[in-house]
Amino acid sequence: MRARKGPGRDNQDMSEQERTRRWAQTWKEYGPELERIRLREVRDEDNLLSLQLLARAFNQATRQQMPEESSGLVEMQFYLAKLSR
């Protein structure tokens, strides 16, 4: 079977650099349309319904999961202070 040339060819036939270039070109081309879709979906979402649908799962998780001893904030501040020295 011959390797096809052009946009329809398989990614396996491309070098890593070609795949990266094609990936970037695809996002450049379709990114604005995907952003319009995302914004429309966010605008049209029924937030109250979403909260109602998630409430039971959230409440169950808070009852079953014990709180952690630490949020990690103190540890993070310790490591950041070490980095600044």
C-alpha positions in Angstrom: 0.0 0.0 0.0 1.4 3.4 -1.0 1.6 6.3 1.5 -0.9 9.0 0.7 0.2 12.6 0.5 -1.9 15.5 1.6 -4.3 16.2 4.4 -5.9 12.7 4.3 -2.8 10.7 5.0 -2.2 8.8 8.2 -0.3 10.4 11.1 2.0 7.4 11.1 3.5 8.5 7.8 4.5 11.9 9.2 7.6 12.9 11.2 7.1 14.3 14.7 7.7 17.8 13.4 5.0 17.4 10.7 2.6 16.0 13.3 3.3 19.0 15.6 2.9 21.5 12.7 -0.4 19.9 11.6 -1.7 19.8 15.2 -0.9 23.5 15.6 -2.5 24.3 12.2 -5.6 22.4 13.1 -6.0 24.3 16.4 -5.4 27.6 14.7 -8.0 26.7 12.1 -10.7 25.3 14.4 -9.9 27.0 17.7 -12.1 30.0 17.1 -15.1 27.8 16.1 -14.6 25.6 19.2 -14.4 28.7 21.4 -17.8 29.9 19.9 -19.3 26.5 20.7 -17.9 26.5 24.2 -19.3 30.1 24.9 -22.7 29.2 23.5 -22.8 26.0 25.7 -21.8 28.0 28.8 -24.4 30.7 28.0 -27.2 28.2 27.4 -26.4 26.0 30.4 -29.1 25.8 33.1 -26.9 26.2 36.2 -29.7 25.6 38.7 -30.6 22.3 37.0 -26.9 21.3 37.0 -26.6 22.1 40.7 -29.7 20.1 41.4 -28.3 17.1 39.5 -25.0 17.2 41.2 -26.2 18.0 44.7 -26.8 14.4 45.8 -23.4 13.2 44.6 -21.7 16.1 46.2 -23.5 15.6 49.5 -22.7 11.9 49.5 -19.0 12.6 48.8 -18.8 15.1 51.7 -20.4 12.5 54.0 -18.1 9.6 53.0 -14.8 11.4 52.5 -13.0 12.4 55.7 -11.3 15.8 55.5 -7.5 15.7 54.9 -5.3 16.8 57.8 -3.8 19.5 55.6 -4.7 21.2 52.4 -1.1 21.2 51.4 -0.9 25.0 51.6 1.6 25.0 54.5 3.8 22.5 52.7 3.6 24.5 49.5 4.6 27.7 51.3 7.5 25.8 52.9 8.8 24.7 49.5 8.3 28.1 47.9 10.3 29.7 50.7 13.1 27.3 50.1 13.1 28.2 46.4 13.4 31.9 47.1 16.6 31.5 49.2 
